[in-house]
């Protein structure tokens, strides 16, 4: 749409809190009309619209502030309203005499339903609504099997996406926005997105700087100095070997096609890095895969993708669940991961697999319990990736891992944190143990423990389950489920 509009138009920001490669903003600014930039906190218009967890709410507040600052630099501002999106937007249209509303689509059933409600409310008052694809590399409708269903195995899925050609090149950010009428905005502080009593977000503030400029800087730094060796370094929690882009992608501070094109440009400029960059892009592809899966299975966080798991003999053990949540399982690599999660709102991907496997297999606690905890504590809690990854570990989901794969937390620690650096950082009470003992402190001699200031059961817990017994119990449960 390029025709001139005399009246203002509205850009409805959603999970796309950026100015560059923003199809809706680009289309609206191209009209030459005054642009009202609007964000609606809608937590009620659709029962399936999952409320954000605590850590994600904190990130949203910071991201909105960053977007507001970026818009101010363009001579505009971000209008904040809360309520049912269809009602809020229709009311703002009447208030300002708006002729058109622009937004980017989100390929998830609850978000699509909200957008449909908005479109219907606009149609009822004779105002045009314009939606644009913008959250994926490829639309779900373009990646289908012969029966018209989405793919449930990653490798052929990713091959199809890659064979579809490069996604469109990212759109530039507007250099200016036509002045819009002064519109009342709610104060962000009244939304209470950030914790106050108590304020548990200190670690988040230390660890992250949300916003589009930070996302771009992080991507550029990673492709410049961090991507070399990514294929191997990405599995090492004791090293800074990942991009750290997941929360920025989650809130749309950067788009997947911006990441794609920047990575392809880096690979062309430095062919020696092509393998590492391909591996990095496959991780972006896994995010895409999870979102396509969610498109077909909106209740992915609630039900087993494989119905045979509906009869799985999960154990109800609140004490064990709390020990896992608080990093008190007695297995150092597991506890380090859970404490990193609480402090930073994130966890290294390799460790995520280890702690998830420990919960669902060693403890036989329903994967949904872990998924809910991650949803509340992750700054990058994504409605597709979070449940899809948990189901992958449990064996109940798409592209499922073999049921007999039970991560050994001792061997995982020794292999991927060989010097104990990661554990020492997050489980400091074990910091004086030598590398050969830090991943299994119970094997240390009494004098070794005393010399390191460790008293098992007091300063650090004994393992809450024996690894061998936990593995055998898990295999028995999985075998029984498969026979059933």
VENSULDA-V999366 format. One record per residue. SS is DSSP state (a for helix, b for strand, c for the rest). Layout:
SS ; SS
This chain:
c ; c ; c ; c ; c ; c ; c ; c ; b ; b ; b ; b ; b ; c ; c ; c ; c ; c ; c ; c ; c ; c ; a ; a ; a ; a ; a ; a ; a ; a ; c ; c ; c ; c ; b ; b ; b ; b ; b ; b ; b ; c ; c ; c ; c ; c ; c ; c ; c ; c ; c ; c ; c ; a ; a ; a ; a ; a ; a ; a ; a ; a ; a ; a ; a ; a ; a ; a ; a ; a ; a ; a ; a ; c ; c ; c ; c ; b ; b ; b ; b ; b ; c ; c ; a ; a ; a ; a ; a ; a ; a ; a ; a ; a ; a ; a ; c ; c ; c ; b ; b ; b ; b ; b ; c ; c ; c ; c ; a ; a ; a ; a ; a ; a ; a ; a ; a ; a ; a ; a ; a ; a ; a ; a ; c ; c ; c ; b ; b ; b ; b ; b ; c ; c ; c ; c ; c ; c ; c ; a ; a ; a ; c ; c ; c ; c ; c ; c ; c ; c ; c ; c ; c ; a ; a ; a ; a ; a ; a ; a ; a ; a ; a ; c ; c ; c ; c ; c ; c ; c ; c ; c ; c ; c ; c ; c ; c ; c ; c ; c ; c ; c ; c ; c ; c ; c ; c ; a ; a ; a ; a ; c ; c ; c ; c ; c ; c ; c ; c ; c ; c ; a ; a ; a ; a ; a ; a ; c ; c ; c ; c ; a ; a ; a ; a ; a ; a ; a ; a ; a ; a ; a ; a ; a ; a ; a ; c ; c ; c ; a ; a ; a ; a ; c ; c ; c ; c ; c ; c ; c ; c ; c ; c ; c ; c ; a ; a ; a ; a ; a ; c ; c ; c ; c ; c ; a ; a ; a ; a ; a ; a ; a ; a ; a ; a ; a ; a ; a ; a ; c ; a ; a ; a ; a ; a ; a ; a ; a ; a ; a ; a ; a ; a ; a ; a ; a ; a ; a ; a ; a ; a ; a ; a ; a ; a ; a ; c ; c ; c ; c ; c ; c ; c ; c ; c ; c ; a ; a ; a ; a ; a ; c ; c ; c ; c ; c ; c ; a ; a ; a ; a ; a ; a ; a ; a ; c ; c ; c ; c ; c ; c ; a ; a ; a ; a ; a ; a ; a ; a ; a ; a ; a ; a ; a ; c ; c ; c ; c ; a ; a ; a ; a ; a ; a ; a ; a ; a ; a ; a ; a ; a ; a ; c ; c ; c ; c ; a ; a ; a ; a ; a ; a ; a ; a ; a ; a ; a ; c ; c ; c ; c ; c ; c ; c ; a ; a ; a ; a ; a ; a ; a ; a ; a ; a ; c ; c ; c ; c ; c ; c ; c ; c ; c ; c ; c ; c ; c ; c ; a ; a ; a ; a ; a ; a ; a ; a ; c ; c ; c ; c ; a ; a ; a ; a ; a ; a ; c ; a ; a ; a ; c ; c ; c ; c ; a ; a ; a ; a ; c ; c ; a ; a ; a ; c ; c ; a ; a ; a ; a ; a ; a ; c ; c ; c ; c ; b ; c ; c ; c ; b ; c ; c ; c ; c ; c ; c ; a ; a ; a ; a ; a ; a ; a ; a ; a ; a ; a ; a ; a ; a ; a ; a ; a ; c
